[in-house]
Amino acid sequence: MLRGASVVRNTARLTVGKSSRLYNPKRLFTSTTTVEEKKKGSIGKKLLWATLLTGTAYSGATYFALKNEAFYDTFTTYVPGGEQLLDALEDLAADDHIQQFYSQAKQLQQQTSSTAETLKTYAVNTKESAQDWYEYVSDAIAQIRGDKEAPIAPGTGPTPSNDKRFRIRKATKKDSLFANVIHTSEPQPLPKFAQANEEIVNELGATIRGLVVMLNEAGMSGHAKCLVDLATRDLESLDKAFTLIKGEEQKAYKEIKALEKALEVAKQHIEAHHQQVDQKIKDAETKASARVEKQVKQVEADIASDKIELERQLHTIHTKELASQRQHQLEQLKKELAQKAIEIQKEYVEQVQRQVEGERGGRLSNIEAVCAKQVESERLASADAELLDDVRKAHQLVAAIDALKRAATSGENTRFALELETLKRLSAKTPFAKVGERQSDELIQLVTSSIQEHVAQHGITSLASLSERFETLAREVRRASLIPEQDASMVSHLISIVLSSFMFTKKGLVVGDDVESRLARAEYYLNSEKDLESAARELNQLTGWPKRLSMDWLDAARRHLEVKQAVEIMRSQASLISMLQAK
């Protein structure tokens, strides 16, 4: 029997230990597992710690900037990305959805805390009930064995906080246990406990049935009946307590799952809102950049237009000032010449008077003849001087026109511009020129001004260059001669290129209005007779794609012919002036 009591005691001790370990409230909220991670190298640890410290410092500075207005300006000025981060956080804080999710999360957290406290209270009560039951069984076994005090299970002794409660309960139960036992010789039948949901309760019921058997064998049926009554009541209470704890555990688990789901939804909403804020920031930056670029372009355009207007005004002012200065200088020159003429006349009169006074004796009769000869000599000298000036100017014009013609035919752009400027300067108006000279100078000025500014700056293409370009142009025109004028596609271009290679090339002055005939006549005029005008006239009669391809060559030829015609007109005028001076 003592061996059976020892087994019962060990079983009760194991049952209480399992109960205290199984229903520890901390296990209701811990589902994570510990996984041993491999130790990384020193560099990885340093990078990890540096990243953690940097992130912690950045997060702390962000939080402090949100709370302190003075530090807010410093954070946005010196910390990279600080202004965008604070704007995004302020937008998130101002969002109604985020505030709603935050309040719901706090409510769920409070509910979880209260549920955990309730479960903890139930677990403590269950543990105390199991320990009380163990004490009850231990007292029963101790009284059966005749011991004065029941042994305390290892590891389940009273804690300092509830030591007084334990001593009071122990003293009470020691006095009341088996106090009202009805002694009988009939064995107590084995109790049949209802099947509990917890295996520990079922094991405890089996232990009680074993104790009843042991008491019946020992002839203590009254004690067995009292034990059965008390055990039936306590087992039912213990089963109900376990069922209630299980229900509370399931309820807490569901609430935790709902809370995790709500937190996940809140995180998704926060992430979506964060992406929207980032996109708005990017759109705002793009719009601001486009607006600034547009304003910069507008300012540059305004500056360019103002610059052109100022240059035009400055040129007008310079022109007016130059004309005024020129007119003033001419008037001064006329006054000086008139004064000089008066002085010369006075000197001449005085000299004549002196000569008359000196030669008064016998030579007064020849004075009139000498005066007439002198006047005639002065007239002839003045006429010779004017003739020499006119001849010199005519030769200069002829030389300048010939130099301009050589520069035009040689294709030297810089030399052409210099020679044209020289010709304009020689044909400029002079205040003492005759009417015929002025008309001739005006004609040359008109012809030189008819030459386009682009041609004056860049020159013209020489006849040799036009001949070389004509060979390439003729080949390209032949390849495009079969392309229709309208609705020309890429296929028609390819067909024209392929078929043109099988066409026969014509030479000389052939008859016909087709592209090949006109190219042959133009080549004959250009290479054989050096007649650029006739060649250009033939190419100008082309139509469609051949006409489009030859436009650049025709423009160059037209500029060449215009300059050539202008040079010939100026050469004829210069020759006419020379012939008139020769008469």
VENLINHU-V487213 format. One record per helix or strand. SS is the DSSP state (H for helix, E for strand). FROM is the first residue (numbers start at 0). TO is the last residue. If there is no record, write none. Layout:
ss:SS from:FROM to:TO
ss:SS from:FROM to:TO
This chain:
ss:H from:1 to:21
ss:H from:24 to:27
ss:H from:41 to:66
ss:H from:68 to:77
ss:H from:81 to:93
ss:H from:95 to:144
ss:H from:159 to:175
ss:H from:198 to:216
ss:H from:220 to:357
ss:H from:363 to:409
ss:H from:412 to:425
ss:H from:434 to:449
ss:H from:452 to:457
ss:H from:462 to:478
ss:H from:489 to:499
ss:H from:514 to:527
ss:H from:531 to:539
ss:H from:543 to:548
ss:H from:550 to:581
